[in-house]
Amino acid sequence: MGLTTDISKNKLPEEITTQQASFIYANEADLLNVALFGITAKEWRGSNLESINALLIRQGLPQRERLIQLNKVAITQMRSLIENQTMKKLK
């Protein structure tokens, strides 16, 4: 279930598991994401790619074309993540 789906259904955050509570998160953004959505940004991006792949399958795109499109999305997401980390370091 995606982020926007959860929000649109006014879904309350799930209670944090013992495992989640004991894990040390790489950054504060991940801590907040887990508190609110139960998953890290990386996990969300992975599920986002799964959702995009499902959409591309429904559109009838062959695997080769889906791979190309998913790769472009992954590159965009990684650039965004790297730029975000760089901006944090500059502050």
Steps between C-alpha positions, in 0.01 A plus 500: 500500500649833399546818693227693322259209536559490876449873532190507280343229716589697815688195624654544841861397541554144619662450839876461475626146545769415755737432211430840342547675834837334561637576153728803467390701199749656261343844529217689662292491183491119515409515867205726417397288202494186713307678776237622257489242221672196649765491226820684412532720193704227330225245565240743369702560183515124447125466538461807276694322225278194547193719455644663188591157360143379557369807317736440208390135484135610485597732214634199314865606489739213431757414766785671312309832489397467864862446598603818319221705660559359849872569467425864415276531806764338722767739369275798569425377852865435578603843368238656723625304800865590431416867448298501821793349692738754343272788597484376860879491516519859376274630777 
